[in-house]
Amino acid sequence: MKFATKVIHGGLKPDPLTGAVMTPIYQTSTFAQESPGVHKGYAYARSKNPTREALENSLAALENGNHAISFGSGLAAQDAVMKTLSPGDEVISTSDLYGGTYRQMMKVYAKYGIKFHFINMDDPQNIQSHINGHTKLIWLETPTNPMLSIVDIEAITKIARANGVLSLVDNTFSSPYLQNPLNLGADIVLHSATKYLGGHSDVVNGAIIVNDQELHKQIRFIQNSCGAIPGPQDCFLVLRGIKTLHLRVQRACDSARLIASHLAGHDKVSRVFYPGFTDHKGHEVAKRQMRDFGGMLSFDLKANTQKASFKVLSNTNYFTLAESLGGVESLIGHPASMTHASIPKEERIKVGLTDSLIRLSVGVEDPDDLINDLDQALSKI
Ligand SMILES: *Cc1c(COP(=O)(O)O)cnc(C)c1O
C-alpha cells in the first residue's frame, strides 16, 4: 500500500459494531462483561479503548511497524521509555535535543541514577567512544531542533545493534510521511503527535512504534501501570489529522523550500539552516533517509541581537508567535527563550543557538503571502 492510501486505510476498518466509516469516539471508562473476565476484548479504558486502538493500528501502519502505543503527550511516551531503564544505565543522545526531552532526562531521570551523554552525532563514529557496558539506549532526533542538523539514522542504528544497545528515533520533525526509522534499523520510533500527525494545533498526544513483541509488551505494561493514556476524543482528533498528513506535509515542504531560498538572499539575514540546501552538511544523508526536506527551518540575523529578532517576531501577521510546530498555520518562534529555555546558555551557544536565531514552522498558507509577511517584518529591524 502506498503512503497516501495508508493514511486513509492503513490499519483501519469501518466500525465493526455500526459500520461507521470514521472511527467513533468511545467515550467510556468501562465495558460490560457477560461473566467475570468474559467480554468483547475491552474491560477498562486505561488498558484498552477502541478509539485508541484504531489510532494505534493506523500509526503502526504509517511507520511500517508491528505495534504502536498511543500516549497522552510526546513527553508521556518518552517517560515510558525512560521507565524501561534502571539506575546505573546510560543513555547517549544528541547535543541539540528538544528542550523538553533534555529537561526530562536531566531534571527527572538523572536523579534516579541514569546517566546521560549529549554528543555531536554529525560523525557517527563519535558515538563508539561513549559506549560502555552500562549503555542501554541511543536516543536521536533528526532533523534536530532548532538547528536542523541531520543525523545518519542507518549508520547510528548499525553501531547500536553491533553493541547490543537499543536505538530510539524521535521522528516528530519529519513525520512518518518523510522518514520511517524502523526501516533504517531503529528499535523505537517516537512521536509528539501534537505536531504533524495531529496537524491542526488542537490536541496534545504522543506515540511509540516498535517491531519487537517483548519491547511492545514492556512499554504497554508501563503505560497500564503508570497511566499516561490519551482520551478517546484526542485519539479521534489525531486520526482525523492523519488523513491529510501527506497533503499537509508536502505543502509545507514545498513552501519551506521557497521561503528558505528567499531568506538566503535577504540582506538582513546572516544564515539559513535548512537541510534542502545542497551545501547543508547533512544534505546527502537527508536525501537518502527522507522523502523531502521538511517544513521546518531556522535563520539568524545579521543584526545578531535578541532585540532585532524580537522586532521580527512581534511584527508578523500570518506567522503566529507561538510554541509548537507542524500545524496547518505557520508559526514563528524564538528557540533561546521558548522551546530551548531549559537548556543552559553555554550549551545553546555551542551548537549555534544564538539569541537572534528565529525558527519557522511553515504551514499550508499561500507561500507568496508567507514570504511577503517575513519581508515586511524584517523591514522593521
Ligand atoms: C513537542 C516535541 C516533543 C514533546 O511532545 P509533547 O507532545 O509536547 O509532549 C518531543 N520531541 C519533539 C521533537 C517535539 O517537537
The ligand as a Gaussian input file, in Angstrom:
#p B3LYP/6-31G(d) Opt

LIG

0 1
 C        6.920000      18.728000      21.030000
 C        8.028000      17.730000      20.987000
 C        8.137000      16.742000      21.978000
 C        7.221000      16.677000      23.171000
 O        5.921000      16.337000      22.836000
 P        4.614000      16.863000      23.630000
 O        3.501000      16.287000      22.816000
 O        4.653000      18.348000      23.632000
 O        4.701000      16.292000      24.996000
 C        9.163000      15.818000      21.838000
 N       10.026000      15.863000      20.811000
 C        9.952000      16.816000      19.849000
 C       10.946000      16.814000      18.746000
 C        8.956000      17.779000      19.909000
 O        8.898000      18.727000      18.959000

